[in-house]
Amino acid sequence: MLDSSQTKKKGLSWANKDLSKQEFQDCIFEQSDFSYADLSYSSLQNVTFISCNLSGINLTNSRLLGVTFNGCKLTGVDFHQCASTLGSPRFSFSQCVVNGCNFSDLKLSKTPFLNSQLENCVFNNTDLTEADFSMTHLSNTLFHSCKLQKSNFITSRNYIVDPTSNTITKAKFSLPEAISLLKFLDIELQ
């Protein structure tokens, strides 16, 4: 069992540990390894992860409210399995490497994904209204049946957003990257 009564923990390893059914509130974890830890049925509220490895963590039925990932590595995390009993998960990403993660069926309006690399991720039926992808590389990331109204893609790169399968009303894009939106339309560009 993890003692979460102390607010800041640095340089510790909980890789492959069973941290299920725990409550973490007002904690800061810095340079810590949570890779493949089981956080199922846990509650994380106002928790900050700084330069942590969270690859492969199990979030089945976990509640994430006010969780911040800053400079973290997250590979193969299935965020779509988070519990929705207390509303949608609320988290933010800054300067993170996020690879092979699933954000499907979540309400992530106003979520910041800032200055990060989101590669091989899936957003299917995700509400990303007013989400901010500033300075983020989105290589091989799938957006399907998403609400992207007023989302910010202005300084993001390598995104593939099909305007025929996503709602992009008033979303912000910039050239030359915005030209990628045209490849899904039945048009001839000369």
C-alpha positions as CSV (number, residue, x, y, z in Angstrom):
1,M,0.0,0.0,0.0
2,L,1.3,3.5,-0.9
3,D,1.2,6.1,1.8
4,S,-0.3,9.1,0.0
5,S,-0.4,11.2,3.1
6,Q,2.8,13.0,2.2
7,T,2.2,15.5,-0.6
8,K,5.5,15.2,-2.6
9,K,7.3,12.0,-3.5
10,K,10.4,12.0,-5.7
11,G,12.5,9.3,-7.4
12,L,10.6,6.3,-6.2
13,S,9.6,3.2,-8.1
14,W,6.2,1.6,-8.0
15,A,6.7,-0.3,-11.3
16,N,4.5,-3.4,-11.5
17,K,3.0,-2.7,-8.0
18,D,-0.6,-3.3,-7.0
19,L,-1.9,0.2,-6.1
20,S,-5.5,-0.6,-6.8
21,K,-8.3,0.7,-4.6
22,Q,-6.1,3.6,-3.3
23,E,-7.0,7.3,-2.8
24,F,-4.4,9.9,-4.0
25,Q,-5.3,13.4,-3.2
26,D,-3.2,16.6,-3.5
27,C,0.0,14.6,-4.3
28,I,3.0,15.4,-6.4
29,F,5.0,12.6,-7.9
30,E,8.3,13.6,-9.5
31,Q,10.8,11.4,-11.4
32,S,8.9,8.3,-10.3
33,D,8.3,5.0,-12.1
34,F,4.7,3.7,-12.2
35,S,5.2,1.6,-15.3
36,Y,2.7,-1.3,-15.4
37,A,1.4,-0.4,-12.0
38,D,-2.2,-1.4,-11.2
39,L,-4.2,1.7,-10.3
40,S,-7.6,0.1,-11.0
41,Y,-10.5,1.3,-8.8
42,S,-8.3,4.1,-7.5
43,S,-9.2,7.7,-7.1
44,L,-6.7,10.4,-8.2
45,Q,-7.7,13.9,-7.3
46,N,-5.5,17.0,-7.8
47,V,-2.5,14.8,-8.5
48,T,0.6,16.0,-10.4
49,F,3.1,13.7,-12.2
50,I,6.3,15.4,-13.2
51,S,8.9,13.5,-15.3
52,C,7.3,10.1,-14.4
53,N,7.0,6.9,-16.4
54,L,3.4,5.8,-16.4
55,S,3.6,3.4,-19.3
56,G,1.2,0.5,-19.2
57,I,-0.6,1.6,-16.1
58,N,-4.0,0.0,-15.5
59,L,-6.8,2.6,-15.0
60,T,-9.8,0.3,-15.0
61,N,-12.6,2.1,-13.1
62,S,-10.2,4.7,-11.8
63,R,-11.4,8.3,-11.2
64,L,-9.1,11.0,-12.4
65,L,-10.0,14.5,-11.4
66,G,-7.5,17.4,-11.8
67,V,-4.6,15.1,-12.8
68,T,-1.6,16.8,-14.4
69,F,1.0,15.0,-16.5
70,N,4.1,17.2,-17.1
71,G,7.1,15.8,-18.9
72,C,5.8,12.2,-18.5
73,K,6.0,9.1,-20.6
74,L,2.7,7.3,-21.1
75,T,2.7,4.3,-23.4
76,G,-0.3,1.9,-23.9
77,V,-2.6,3.5,-21.4
78,D,-6.3,2.8,-21.8
79,F,-7.8,6.0,-20.5
80,H,-11.2,5.0,-21.9
81,Q,-11.5,2.5,-19.1
82,C,-11.6,5.3,-16.4
83,A,-14.7,5.4,-14.3
84,S,-17.3,8.0,-15.1
85,T,-19.2,7.9,-11.9
86,L,-18.0,11.3,-10.8
87,G,-18.2,12.8,-14.2
88,S,-15.6,12.7,-16.9
89,P,-11.9,12.4,-16.2
90,R,-10.2,15.7,-15.9
91,F,-6.5,15.8,-16.8
92,S,-3.9,17.8,-18.7
93,F,-0.7,17.0,-20.6
94,S,2.3,19.2,-21.1
95,Q,5.6,18.2,-22.7
96,C,4.6,14.5,-22.6
97,V,5.3,11.5,-24.8
98,V,2.0,9.7,-25.2
99,N,2.1,6.6,-27.4
100,G,-0.5,4.0,-28.2
101,C,-3.1,5.4,-25.7
102,N,-6.9,5.1,-26.0
103,F,-9.0,8.1,-25.2
104,S,-12.2,6.8,-26.8
105,D,-15.7,7.6,-25.5
106,L,-14.5,10.2,-23.0
107,K,-15.7,13.8,-22.5
108,L,-12.4,15.8,-22.6
109,S,-13.7,19.2,-23.4
110,K,-11.1,22.0,-22.7
111,T,-8.4,19.4,-22.1
112,P,-4.9,20.7,-22.8
113,F,-2.5,18.4,-24.7
114,L,0.4,21.0,-24.9
115,N,3.8,20.7,-26.5
116,S,3.6,16.9,-26.5
117,Q,4.0,13.9,-28.8
118,L,0.7,12.0,-29.2
119,E,1.6,9.1,-31.5
120,N,-0.5,6.1,-32.4
121,C,-3.3,7.3,-30.1
122,V,-7.1,6.7,-30.6
123,F,-9.8,9.3,-30.1
124,N,-13.1,7.6,-31.1
125,N,-16.4,9.2,-30.2
126,T,-14.5,11.6,-27.9
127,D,-15.7,15.0,-26.9
128,L,-12.7,17.3,-27.4
129,T,-14.7,20.6,-27.6
130,E,-12.2,23.4,-27.0
131,A,-9.3,21.0,-26.4
132,D,-5.9,22.5,-27.0
133,F,-3.3,20.7,-29.1
134,S,-0.8,23.6,-29.3
135,M,2.7,22.6,-30.3
136,T,1.8,18.9,-30.3
137,H,2.8,16.3,-32.8
138,L,0.0,13.9,-33.6
139,S,1.6,11.2,-35.8
140,N,-0.7,8.3,-36.7
141,T,-3.3,9.5,-34.2
142,L,-6.9,8.7,-35.1
143,F,-9.8,11.1,-34.6
144,H,-13.1,9.4,-35.5
145,S,-16.6,10.6,-34.7
146,C,-15.1,13.3,-32.4
147,K,-16.5,16.6,-31.3
148,L,-13.7,19.0,-32.1
149,Q,-15.6,22.3,-32.1
150,K,-13.4,25.2,-31.2
151,S,-10.4,22.9,-30.6
152,N,-7.0,24.5,-31.2
153,F,-4.7,22.8,-33.8
154,I,-2.9,26.0,-34.9
155,T,0.7,25.0,-34.0
156,S,0.2,21.2,-33.9
157,R,1.7,19.0,-36.6
158,N,1.1,15.7,-38.4
159,Y,-2.6,15.5,-37.5
160,I,-5.1,13.5,-39.5
161,V,-8.6,14.9,-39.0
162,D,-11.3,13.8,-41.4
163,P,-13.8,16.7,-41.6
164,T,-16.5,14.3,-42.9
165,S,-16.4,12.0,-39.8
166,N,-15.6,14.6,-37.1
167,T,-17.4,17.8,-36.1
168,I,-14.9,20.6,-36.6
169,T,-17.0,23.7,-36.4
170,K,-14.9,26.7,-35.5
171,A,-11.8,24.5,-34.8
172,K,-8.6,26.4,-35.4
173,F,-6.0,25.2,-37.9
174,S,-3.1,26.9,-39.6
175,L,-1.3,26.5,-43.0
176,P,0.4,24.5,-44.3
177,E,-0.8,21.7,-42.0
178,A,-4.5,22.5,-42.6
179,I,-4.1,21.2,-46.2
180,S,-4.3,17.7,-44.8
181,L,-8.0,18.3,-44.2
182,L,-8.6,18.4,-47.9
183,K,-7.5,14.8,-48.6
184,F,-10.7,13.5,-47.2
185,L,-12.9,15.5,-49.5
186,D,-13.9,14.2,-53.0
187,I,-12.1,17.1,-54.8
188,E,-9.3,17.6,-57.2
189,L,-6.8,20.1,-56.1
190,Q,-4.5,21.7,-58.7
